[in-house]
Amino acid sequence: MGLRDSPARVTNASRLDPAALRLIAITDSLRDGVEGLTGRTIAAVAGGATMVQLRLVDETARTLVAVARALRAAVPGVPLLVN
């Protein structure tokens, strides 16, 4: 059984509502800190974003986790993709 056939993968995929993919907000940087990024994310969701992608290529894993937790708290219920 490969990763694609794993029951957990099928279950997780089936929980994602396709409507969540209508408008994805992709984060850009921490130029104004975590608070600024959180504020921009809240504004994006208020403006119609249905999913958020956290993309901070120059940050450490520890920073990504901290920012992801802040975004999750700020916009609960909105799917968050971290890469």
N, C-alpha and C positions, 0 to 999 in steps of 0.2 A: 504494500500500500504506500503510495507516494504522498507528498504533501498535498497535491491537488485532490486526492481522494480521501483525505482525512476528514472524519466526521466533524471535527471542530471547525475546519475551514468552511465546510458547507453551511454549518449552523451560523457562523459569523457572517458569511456572505448573505445569507437569507434575511438577516436582521437589518441590513442597510436598505432603507427606503430609496428607490430610484429618484424620487422627488428631491432628495437631498443633494443631488448632483446638478441641479438647475443653474446655480451660480456659486462658484468656488472662489473665496477670497484667499489669495496667497500672500503671506506675510513677507516683508522685504528686509527689515533690519531692526536693530535695537538702537537706532540713532537717537531716540529720545527715551531710552530705557524701557524696562518692562511695563511700567505704567503707561507710557505712550503707546506701545504696541498693543496693550490691552484696550486702551481707549479707541485706537483705530479699528481693532477687531470688533468691538461693540458697535461702532458706527457702521462698519461693513454689514454686520448682521442686521442692524436696524434698517439699513438700506436695501436689504433683500438677499444678502448672501445666505446660502443654505448649508454651506460647509466651509471649514477653514483649513487651510494647509499651512502648517508651521514649517517654514523653510529658512533656516539660518545656517548657511553653509560654513560660515567662519566661526561659529560658536562651539564650545565644548559640549559633550554629552550632558554634563551636569547642568549647564545653562539651559540646554534644550528641555530637560526635565522640569526645571524650575519655571520656565516660560510656559510650557505645556500645562502645568498645574495651574498657573495663573489664568490662562485662557479658558481652561475647563471650568474654573470657578466663575469666570466672568460671563461665559456664554454656555451654561449647562444645557444639554439637550441638542446642541449643534455638533454634528460630527466633526472630529478633529483628526487630521492626518498629519503625522510628524515624519519628516524625512530630512 
